[in-house]
Amino acid sequence: MSSAKKYGKKVRVGILFGGRSGEHEVSLASAQGIMNAIDKDKYEVVPIGITKAGQWLAGGNIHRQLLDAAAGHPVVEDFLKRVEQSAENALTLPISETGPLDVVFPILHGPFGEDGTVQGFLELVGLPYVGAGVAASAVGMDKAICKNIFEAHGLPIVPHLTFLRHRWQTDPEDVMAECEADLNYPLFVKPANLGSSVGIHKAKNQAELRVGLDDAARYDRKLIVEQGVDRAREIEVSVLGNDDPIASVPGEVIPSREFYSYAAKYLDDSSELLLPAPLSREQVDSIQQTAIAAFKAMDCAGMARCDFLVDRTTGEVFLNELNTLPGFTPISMYPKLWEASGLSYADLIDRLIQLAIERYEDKQQSQTSFDVGTAE
């Protein structure tokens, strides 16, 4: 199934977006970018939306339905209206009119989509899908477990501590004391299972640390406190492939705010992207090799974006995190890095779909039954 011609017709691609996550709006923007750019001579698109309440929608104008579901929330309404303005009416066919899907492109950022839940569902129904499998998705979503795997593989990470929300709520002073004993300000506080910089705070003192932990605890039961890197450069690299992944050129983010927050990513246009990043050849090689090593350590598939911190003084490189379903709007770093590497947005979408199908076909080689008569 290397092309649509294998079926003698277009390949039916379900674009799954929205979801029960703080990254719902980002998912809608990513999905719209994919639906606008995908090769419509080769693929038939079936949009499938999931509301914040978990309702699945198919048929009609999905973006309009999600907008209606968000009624009464001004910020969400404004975001969705801007996404909807670029929606194509041609992408509103219900599944019942298109028949079964051939492959699914889940572009659900955050919990209930990026964390292995939807991947497990697609495994059960036997559909090829873009991106990492159940285990890699689940581990990639949990920054604390992810860091444990990186550490076990000898990959460079910053010192950090992990706390459960229950401990923070019942014994906050002890948590604060441990942070200040083991780490130095500035610190970064994050929910372990969220992305797009939602709930992330930079803390320069005890008061800011307390605010950050309170906010992170709104989003997850597991909280991470990381040692800040002095005047860190934020470097990102995209990885593409299955068993033999390749890395893009690295890019550097110059945030419009003190760090690359949600607002700096999505709500203003003044963050600067340097593509490619001004790095030495040795730094580029190290970052690319580390990104591929992290991708393999996690047993990822399809795509991932690896984020790094580089100390401006020492040049030391730290692997910050790996995102198995990174933002995928036309201006998101994952596709922009591949564009800078010579692979267009439309061709990247095509390659990811083909990788999903290749991985599915490879898995079909594995037996799912055992003949006890052959046992020794």
C-alpha positions, 0 to 999 in steps of 0.5 A: 500500500505504498500509494493510492494506486494500490487500491485503484482509488484514493486512500481514505485518511481519517484526520482525528482532532480536537480532544479532551485536552488543554491543547484542544485548540492547537489540535484544531489548527494542526488538523486544518493545516493538514487538511488544507495541504494534503494531496487531494488527488491521492487522499480522500480526507475524512475529518473526525472531531472530538469535543472537549467533553469527549463527543465524537463528531463526523459529517458536516462542518466539524470546525463549526460544530466544535465552535458551537460546543465551545459556546460561552468560552470567549478565548476558545471561540476566538481561536476556533473562529480564526481556524474556521476561517480557513476551513474548506467545505470540501472536507465535510463528508461523513464517514458513512458516505466514504466507507471504511478508513484506510489509515488514521492521522491522529493529530490529538495533542496532549492527554486522551490522544497523544498518550497512547489511549487513541493509539490503543483503540486504533490497534484494537480496530486494526487500522494503520495510524500515523505516529508512535505506538501505544508504549512510546506514546504513553511514555512520551506523554509522561515527562517524568518517565521519559526522563527516566528512560533518557537517563537509563540510556545515558542521554544528557538531561538537567537535574530534576525532581518529581512530585505527586499532586497529593504530596504538594497539596498535603505537605507543600512546605516539605516539597518547597524545602526539597526543591530548594535543597536539591536544585538552584533557582531559576527552576521550571515547573511543569505538569508531567502529562501536558504539552504546548507549554500549558501550565509551565512556569519559570520560578526565580524565587520561593513565591514564584515556585509556589505559584508554579506548583499550584498551577501545574497541579491544576492540570496533572497529578504528577509535577516536575521541577527542573533545574534551569539552564543559565541563559539557555538557547532553545534548540529543536530538531525533528525526527522522521522514520520508523526503524531507521529514523533521520533528523532534520537540521536543528532550529533555534527558538528566540522566544518573545517572552522570557521562555517559550511559553504557550503565549509565545508559541500561539498568541503572538507573532514576535517569537523568532525562529532561526532555521537552521540554528547557528551552531557548530558542525560538532553541535549539530552532529551531537544534537542530531545523534542524540535526537535519533538515540532518544527516538530509538530509546523510546521505540518511536515511529513516524515522527517526534520533535526533540527539544534541547537546551544549550548553555550559552556559556559552556556550550553543554547540550541537554535533552529537554523532552521528546514530543511524539505528536508535536504541533503540526500547523504550517508554522509549527516547528516540526514541519518548519524544520523539515521544510528547512531540510528540503521536505515540504509540508505536503510531502511531509504529510504524505511521507508520514502516512506512508510510514504509518502504512509501512509500520502496519504492514510490518506488524502483520508479519507477526503471528497472533496464534500459536500451534501447541502441536509444534511446542517442544 
